[in-house]
Amino acid sequence: MSLPLMDYKVTHVYHKNWFSKARVVINRGGTRSSKTYSICQQLIHWLCFGEIRNGHFLMEGRVSVFRKYRATSKVTVMREFEAIIAEYGLGKYIKKTKGNLNFTFKNRVVEFMGADDLAKVHGYKANVVYMNEADELDYNTFRQLDFRCTDFMIIDLNPKDPYTWINTKLEKKRARTKGDVETIVSTYKDNPYLTAAQISSIEYTKTEDPDYWNVYGLGQYGKVFGLVIPEIKIVAEMPDQLKYKGAGMDFGFNDPTTLIEGGVLNRKDLFLDEWLHASYMKTNDIDVTLRVMEFPRRELLIQADSANPGMIAELKDRRFKIQGVKKGAGSLLYGINLLNQYNIHVTERSANLIKEQTKYVYKVGKDGSLTNEPVDAWNHCWDGARYYGRGNLKPIVPINKRGQRHGTV
């Protein structure tokens, strides 16, 4: 079956993807930068002609497009893919099969899937994988797909979260250590087909909301609005010569029990290291887990959640140095302000401490402004860090205990 001649418009983003030779291509871009549209064009070109990149031919094979959920894929990236097929007049040539999720031509298939069924991902194989809005997925899903992808992978995202695995694991680490990652940064300026009204709306955010502009206008990693712990630095490990050494423990059961080690260097540099983050932990589970991990139970004094004196007593019986932390009115915000007076460094192994930092936020009032009350979620590790701080740290400047957020002491 002969295809009609196609004279389609492409952007710089299309060309950069087309000529890339990297194993992993990250498309990090702002709104309306044409990244998703350009990648769909590339896949449709392959479906029709067998050329997936410049000079890279796959005359038969499979390309898998993933979102976190299949249902989301159907109404987002697949809808855009299908609209381009219709725009080029290819609907009668490219067959839509298997529950209307596969697009086939000759011996080539582009399929749309959800990564919500991890068993399906584990048993999968494809020539090319495209992870759309990949920051919604986790690093383990990426790794499983990487193992099962024979040629190359494409990733796209709006860079809302600077601590996403795409940045920490791929852009900052794998690109340097393995050298097979290319990052294509795109903005609305890479899309010459926007209207003046669209451009004006995007550029308005430059003064109206600079953080939003940084992400959606410039395609750069941004900051999350209203973070309780606004900034941390990732380090390889806890340094030697720390002072004010200790630990903090927050008890949970359905919620995780956490244990965070802390110490201070140069009077204002706080270092934190995550030892434990696990649910359904009884006293014996905590004891055995930390024994295997060789936690220095007789050296570090643990400041623990005083709401559970029974657990504290049981851990004392197992030779942990542990005591209940002092609590009282205003202690939550006091502890947060205390931590934020220091330059906070977190070890790279502290995955949950790092993740919580990006999600632990203040409540927003009805008028859209931040309140002084944190949302009671994504705080289990930071409660442990806060308990450590209450037992070991001194304010660098006096802290008002009436409940001001950080920056108002």
NUDRENTOR-423013 format. One record per residue (C-alpha): chain; x negated, y negated, z negated; residue number from 1. Coordinates in steps of 0.05 Angstrom, whole numbers, plus 5000, padded with zeros to 4 digits. Layout:
N
KOLSE  c    px    py    pz    k
KOLSE  A     X     Y     Z  NUM
...
END
This chain:
409
KOLSE  c    px    py    pz    k
KOLSE  A  5000  5000  5000    1
KOLSE  A  4970  4934  5022    2
KOLSE  A  4970  4876  4973    3
KOLSE  A  4989  4806  4994    4
KOLSE  A  4933  4754  4999    5
KOLSE  A  4925  4719  4932    6
KOLSE  A  4900  4648  4927    7
KOLSE  A  4904  4635  4853    8
KOLSE  A  4877  4578  4811    9
KOLSE  A  4826  4593  4757   10
KOLSE  A  4790  4553  4704   11
KOLSE  A  4719  4551  4678   12
KOLSE  A  4740  4600  4625   13
KOLSE  A  4757  4652  4678   14
KOLSE  A  4689  4643  4711   15
KOLSE  A  4651  4650  4645   16
KOLSE  A  4687  4715  4630   17
KOLSE  A  4679  4739  4702   18
KOLSE  A  4603  4730  4702   19
KOLSE  A  4591  4754  4631   20
KOLSE  A  4548  4816  4621   21
KOLSE  A  4556  4823  4546   22
KOLSE  A  4584  4885  4512   23
KOLSE  A  4628  4841  4468   24
KOLSE  A  4656  4776  4496   25
KOLSE  A  4688  4730  4445   26
KOLSE  A  4735  4677  4472   27
KOLSE  A  4740  4627  4415   28
KOLSE  A  4783  4569  4435   29
KOLSE  A  4832  4514  4419   30
KOLSE  A  4904  4510  4441   31
KOLSE  A  4919  4509  4516   32
KOLSE  A  4847  4524  4534   33
KOLSE  A  4870  4578  4584   34
KOLSE  A  4832  4634  4548   35
KOLSE  A  4890  4685  4545   36
KOLSE  A  4915  4666  4614   37
KOLSE  A  4845  4672  4644   38
KOLSE  A  4833  4741  4613   39
KOLSE  A  4901  4765  4639   40
KOLSE  A  4881  4740  4709   41
KOLSE  A  4816  4780  4703   42
KOLSE  A  4853  4843  4685   43
KOLSE  A  4904  4835  4740   44
KOLSE  A  4848  4825  4791   45
KOLSE  A  4817  4890  4767   46
KOLSE  A  4884  4926  4771   47
KOLSE  A  4892  4904  4843   48
KOLSE  A  4821  4911  4870   49
KOLSE  A  4780  4953  4821   50
KOLSE  A  4729  4898  4804   51
KOLSE  A  4731  4881  4730   52
KOLSE  A  4672  4833  4730   53
KOLSE  A  4626  4804  4782   54
KOLSE  A  4597  4866  4816   55
KOLSE  A  4625  4914  4763   56
KOLSE  A  4673  4962  4796   57
KOLSE  A  4719  5012  4761   58
KOLSE  A  4760  5042  4817   59
KOLSE  A  4799  5083  4766   60
KOLSE  A  4806  5076  4692   61
KOLSE  A  4843  5046  4633   62
KOLSE  A  4844  4977  4601   63
KOLSE  A  4878  4972  4533   64
KOLSE  A  4906  4907  4506   65
KOLSE  A  4915  4905  4431   66
KOLSE  A  4954  4862  4382   67
KOLSE  A  4964  4879  4309   68
KOLSE  A  5035  4902  4324   69
KOLSE  A  5062  4930  4389   70
KOLSE  A  5126  4891  4381   71
KOLSE  A  5086  4826  4378   72
KOLSE  A  5046  4846  4440   73
KOLSE  A  5110  4854  4481   74
KOLSE  A  5133  4782  4468   75
KOLSE  A  5065  4747  4472   76
KOLSE  A  5006  4770  4514   77
KOLSE  A  5046  4822  4554   78
KOLSE  A  5098  4770  4572   79
KOLSE  A  5043  4724  4598   80
KOLSE  A  5011  4782  4636   81
KOLSE  A  5078  4799  4668   82
KOLSE  A  5091  4726  4686   83
KOLSE  A  5026  4722  4724   84
KOLSE  A  5044  4785  4763   85
KOLSE  A  5110  4753  4782   86
KOLSE  A  5075  4687  4800   87
KOLSE  A  5029  4724  4849   88
KOLSE  A  5086  4764  4879   89
KOLSE  A  5057  4831  4856   90
KOLSE  A  5118  4859  4821   91
KOLSE  A  5136  4907  4876   92
KOLSE  A  5064  4935  4879   93
KOLSE  A  5047  4942  4806   94
KOLSE  A  5089  4994  4770   95
KOLSE  A  5113  4984  4699   96
KOLSE  A  5118  5052  4664   97
KOLSE  A  5117  5089  4598   98
KOLSE  A  5169  5050  4559   99
KOLSE  A  5153  4987  4599  100
KOLSE  A  5085  4980  4565  101
KOLSE  A  5039  5005  4621  102
KOLSE  A  5023  4970  4687  103
KOLSE  A  4993  5015  4740  104
KOLSE  A  4965  5008  4810  105
KOLSE  A  4932  5067  4845  106
KOLSE  A  4889  5101  4791  107
KOLSE  A  4883  5040  4746  108
KOLSE  A  4924  5025  4684  109
KOLSE  A  4931  4965  4638  110
KOLSE  A  4968  4984  4575  111
KOLSE  A  4994  4943  4516  112
KOLSE  A  4988  4973  4447  113
KOLSE  A  4993  4957  4373  114
KOLSE  A  4937  4972  4325  115
KOLSE  A  4987  4984  4268  116
KOLSE  A  4981  5059  4279  117
KOLSE  A  4908  5070  4260  118
KOLSE  A  4912  5144  4275  119
KOLSE  A  4928  5125  4347  120
KOLSE  A  4867  5080  4349  121
KOLSE  A  4821  5134  4320  122
KOLSE  A  4840  5183  4376  123
KOLSE  A  4836  5133  4433  124
KOLSE  A  4790  5120  4492  125
KOLSE  A  4789  5065  4544  126
KOLSE  A  4741  5033  4594  127
KOLSE  A  4756  4962  4571  128
KOLSE  A  4790  4937  4507  129
KOLSE  A  4821  4868  4501  130
KOLSE  A  4838  4847  4429  131
KOLSE  A  4886  4789  4434  132
KOLSE  A  4889  4744  4372  133
KOLSE  A  4837  4790  4343  134
KOLSE  A  4832  4753  4277  135
KOLSE  A  4898  4787  4259  136
KOLSE  A  4863  4854  4262  137
KOLSE  A  4809  4879  4215  138
KOLSE  A  4736  4898  4226  139
KOLSE  A  4749  4972  4218  140
KOLSE  A  4798  4971  4276  141
KOLSE  A  4747  4935  4318  142
KOLSE  A  4694  4987  4301  143
KOLSE  A  4739  5045  4319  144
KOLSE  A  4756  5013  4386  145
KOLSE  A  4683  4996  4398  146
KOLSE  A  4664  5069  4389  147
KOLSE  A  4717  5091  4440  148
KOLSE  A  4707  5036  4492  149
KOLSE  A  4661  5058  4549  150
KOLSE  A  4646  4991  4583  151
KOLSE  A  4659  4926  4546  152
KOLSE  A  4706  4890  4498  153
KOLSE  A  4741  4823  4502  154
KOLSE  A  4764  4785  4440  155
KOLSE  A  4803  4721  4435  156
KOLSE  A  4824  4678  4376  157
KOLSE  A  4841  4609  4350  158
KOLSE  A  4786  4600  4298  159
KOLSE  A  4829  4584  4238  160
KOLSE  A  4788  4623  4187  161
KOLSE  A  4713  4612  4183  162
KOLSE  A  4705  4677  4144  163
KOLSE  A  4739  4722  4194  164
KOLSE  A  4698  4784  4212  165
KOLSE  A  4693  4757  4283  166
KOLSE  A  4649  4701  4257  167
KOLSE  A  4612  4736  4200  168
KOLSE  A  4602  4805  4232  169
KOLSE  A  4598  4788  4306  170
KOLSE  A  4578  4716  4320  171
KOLSE  A  4531  4708  4261  172
KOLSE  A  4504  4778  4253  173
KOLSE  A  4512  4825  4313  174
KOLSE  A  4496  4771  4364  175
KOLSE  A  4430  4761  4328  176
KOLSE  A  4412  4833  4309  177
KOLSE  A  4439  4872  4368  178
KOLSE  A  4442  4817  4421  179
KOLSE  A  4502  4843  4459  180
KOLSE  A  4553  4789  4439  181
KOLSE  A  4571  4728  4480  182
KOLSE  A  4616  4673  4452  183
KOLSE  A  4655  4630  4501  184
KOLSE  A  4681  4568  4467  185
KOLSE  A  4737  4534  4505  186
KOLSE  A  4782  4473  4494  187
KOLSE  A  4840  4440  4529  188
KOLSE  A  4789  4403  4571  189
KOLSE  A  4772  4469  4605  190
KOLSE  A  4843  4472  4632  191
KOLSE  A  4853  4422  4689  192
KOLSE  A  4926  4442  4698  193
KOLSE  A  4954  4410  4635  194
KOLSE  A  5000  4350  4641  195
KOLSE  A  4983  4282  4613  196
KOLSE  A  5037  4292  4560  197
KOLSE  A  5006  4357  4536  198
KOLSE  A  4937  4326  4532  199
KOLSE  A  4965  4267  4493  200
KOLSE  A  4999  4312  4442  201
KOLSE  A  4935  4352  4431  202
KOLSE  A  4891  4291  4425  203
KOLSE  A  4940  4258  4376  204
KOLSE  A  4919  4310  4323  205
KOLSE  A  4848  4281  4324  206
KOLSE  A  4869  4224  4278  207
KOLSE  A  4934  4254  4251  208
KOLSE  A  4902  4318  4224  209
KOLSE  A  4826  4324  4234  210
KOLSE  A  4823  4395  4207  211
KOLSE  A  4877  4418  4256  212
KOLSE  A  4841  4381  4312  213
KOLSE  A  4776  4416  4295  214
KOLSE  A  4809  4485  4305  215
KOLSE  A  4861  4473  4359  216
KOLSE  A  4829  4414  4395  217
KOLSE  A  4755  4433  4393  218
KOLSE  A  4757  4509  4384  219
KOLSE  A  4712  4505  4322  220
KOLSE  A  4721  4544  4258  221
KOLSE  A  4763  4505  4210  222
KOLSE  A  4781  4500  4137  223
KOLSE  A  4844  4528  4105  224
KOLSE  A  4890  4474  4077  225
KOLSE  A  4893  4471  4000  226
KOLSE  A  4840  4522  3982  227
KOLSE  A  4831  4531  3907  228
KOLSE  A  4757  4547  3918  229
KOLSE  A  4743  4501  3977  230
KOLSE  A  4673  4524  3996  231
KOLSE  A  4626  4582  3985  232
KOLSE  A  4560  4603  4016  233
KOLSE  A  4547  4676  4035  234
KOLSE  A  4479  4703  4011  235
KOLSE  A  4446  4771  4020  236
KOLSE  A  4440  4789  3946  237
KOLSE  A  4436  4762  3875  238
KOLSE  A  4369  4726  3865  239
KOLSE  A  4320  4741  3809  240
KOLSE  A  4310  4693  3751  241
KOLSE  A  4384  4679  3741  242
KOLSE  A  4406  4646  3676  243
KOLSE  A  4474  4651  3640  244
KOLSE  A  4482  4722  3666  245
KOLSE  A  4546  4758  3652  246
KOLSE  A  4610  4785  3683  247
KOLSE  A  4685  4775  3685  248
KOLSE  A  4739  4828  3690  249
KOLSE  A  4812  4820  3709  250
KOLSE  A  4856  4880  3693  251
KOLSE  A  4910  4906  3739  252
KOLSE  A  4943  4971  3758  253
KOLSE  A  4987  4961  3819  254
KOLSE  A  4946  4898  3829  255
KOLSE  A  4871  4911  3832  256
KOLSE  A  4825  4912  3772  257
KOLSE  A  4764  4869  3789  258
KOLSE  A  4695  4860  3760  259
KOLSE  A  4651  4801  3782  260
KOLSE  A  4579  4789  3760  261
KOLSE  A  4554  4718  3754  262
KOLSE  A  4491  4678  3741  263
KOLSE  A  4463  4608  3751  264
KOLSE  A  4400  4582  3785  265
KOLSE  A  4374  4511  3783  266
KOLSE  A  4430  4490  3736  267
KOLSE  A  4482  4480  3790  268
KOLSE  A  4477  4540  3837  269
KOLSE  A  4527  4594  3816  270
KOLSE  A  4517  4664  3844  271
KOLSE  A  4574  4716  3844  272
KOLSE  A  4573  4790  3861  273
KOLSE  A  4632  4837  3866  274
KOLSE  A  4626  4904  3831  275
KOLSE  A  4697  4928  3829  276
KOLSE  A  4763  4916  3866  277
KOLSE  A  4811  4975  3861  278
KOLSE  A  4883  4990  3842  279
KOLSE  A  4911  5045  3796  280
KOLSE  A  4849  5044  3752  281
KOLSE  A  4854  5074  3682  282
KOLSE  A  4798  5068  3631  283
KOLSE  A  4765  5132  3653  284
KOLSE  A  4768  5111  3726  285
KOLSE  A  4733  5045  3710  286
KOLSE  A  4681  5081  3668  287
KOLSE  A  4664  5133  3720  288
KOLSE  A  4664  5085  3779  289
KOLSE  A  4617  5035  3745  290
KOLSE  A  4573  5091  3719  291
KOLSE  A  4563  5117  3790  292
KOLSE  A  4549  5046  3814  293
KOLSE  A  4499  5037  3757  294
KOLSE  A  4530  4975  3730  295
KOLSE  A  4487  4950  3671  296
KOLSE  A  4542  4959  3619  297
KOLSE  A  4495  4949  3560  298
KOLSE  A  4462  4887  3587  299
KOLSE  A  4517  4843  3617  300
KOLSE  A  4572  4818  3570  301
KOLSE  A  4639  4823  3605  302
KOLSE  A  4690  4768  3592  303
KOLSE  A  4755  4806  3603  304
KOLSE  A  4829  4790  3609  305
KOLSE  A  4851  4783  3537  306
KOLSE  A  4922  4802  3555  307
KOLSE  A  4900  4875  3552  308
KOLSE  A  4865  4886  3484  309
KOLSE  A  4877  4961  3488  310
KOLSE  A  4836  4968  3551  311
KOLSE  A  4781  4924  3522  312
KOLSE  A  4777  4969  3460  313
KOLSE  A  4774  5032  3502  314
KOLSE  A  4717  5004  3544  315
KOLSE  A  4680  4983  3481  316
KOLSE  A  4685  5056  3458  317
KOLSE  A  4650  5074  3523  318
KOLSE  A  4592  5028  3507  319
KOLSE  A  4611  4969  3550  320
KOLSE  A  4592  4900  3524  321
KOLSE  A  4660  4868  3531  322
KOLSE  A  4704  4817  3497  323
KOLSE  A  4770  4781  3511  324
KOLSE  A  4763  4713  3542  325
KOLSE  A  4795  4654  3507  326
KOLSE  A  4859  4629  3540  327
KOLSE  A  4907  4573  3526  328
KOLSE  A  4947  4516  3556  329
KOLSE  A  4911  4489  3617  330
KOLSE  A  4859  4544  3617  331
KOLSE  A  4873  4565  3689  332
KOLSE  A  4859  4497  3720  333
KOLSE  A  4802  4484  3671  334
KOLSE  A  4769  4549  3694  335
KOLSE  A  4779  4532  3768  336
KOLSE  A  4751  4462  3758  337
KOLSE  A  4692  4491  3721  338
KOLSE  A  4674  4538  3778  339
KOLSE  A  4682  4483  3830  340
KOLSE  A  4631  4438  3795  341
KOLSE  A  4578  4488  3818  342
KOLSE  A  4551  4506  3887  343
KOLSE  A  4582  4575  3894  344
KOLSE  A  4542  4630  3928  345
KOLSE  A  4574  4699  3941  346
KOLSE  A  4537  4762  3961  347
KOLSE  A  4553  4789  4029  348
KOLSE  A  4576  4856  3999  349
KOLSE  A  4631  4820  3961  350
KOLSE  A  4684  4831  4014  351
KOLSE  A  4745  4819  3971  352
KOLSE  A  4716  4758  3936  353
KOLSE  A  4702  4728  4004  354
KOLSE  A  4770  4746  4032  355
KOLSE  A  4807  4718  3973  356
KOLSE  A  4770  4652  3978  357
KOLSE  A  4802  4641  4046  358
KOLSE  A  4873  4656  4021  359
KOLSE  A  4875  4631  3949  360
KOLSE  A  4912  4564  3956  361
KOLSE  A  4951  4512  3917  362
KOLSE  A  5027  4509  3923  363
KOLSE  A  5054  4456  3969  364
KOLSE  A  5109  4410  3943  365
KOLSE  A  5174  4392  3978  366
KOLSE  A  5141  4329  4005  367
KOLSE  A  5085  4369  4037  368
KOLSE  A  5031  4349  3988  369
KOLSE  A  4991  4396  3945  370
KOLSE  A  5011  4410  3874  371
KOLSE  A  4965  4426  3816  372
KOLSE  A  4992  4498  3813  373
KOLSE  A  4956  4554  3850  374
KOLSE  A  4998  4606  3886  375
KOLSE  A  4994  4670  3844  376
KOLSE  A  4965  4713  3899  377
KOLSE  A  4896  4729  3928  378
KOLSE  A  4866  4711  3861  379
KOLSE  A  4845  4777  3828  380
KOLSE  A  4770  4770  3842  381
KOLSE  A  4771  4696  3827  382
KOLSE  A  4806  4708  3761  383
KOLSE  A  4747  4753  3744  384
KOLSE  A  4698  4698  3766  385
KOLSE  A  4738  4648  3725  386
KOLSE  A  4733  4692  3662  387
KOLSE  A  4658  4697  3672  388
KOLSE  A  4655  4621  3678  389
KOLSE  A  4695  4609  3614  390
KOLSE  A  4647  4652  3575  391
KOLSE  A  4581  4629  3606  392
KOLSE  A  4585  4562  3642  393
KOLSE  A  4584  4491  3616  394
KOLSE  A  4615  4433  3654  395
KOLSE  A  4565  4391  3694  396
KOLSE  A  4611  4332  3682  397
KOLSE  A  4669  4328  3632  398
KOLSE  A  4733  4363  3655  399
KOLSE  A  4801  4332  3642  400
KOLSE  A  4843  4389  3614  401
KOLSE  A  4910  4359  3633  402
KOLSE  A  4913  4398  3698  403
KOLSE  A  4880  4358  3754  404
KOLSE  A  4857  4397  3814  405
KOLSE  A  4783  4401  3834  406
KOLSE  A  4755  4335  3855  407
KOLSE  A  4795  4296  3803  408
KOLSE  A  4752  4310  3741  409
END
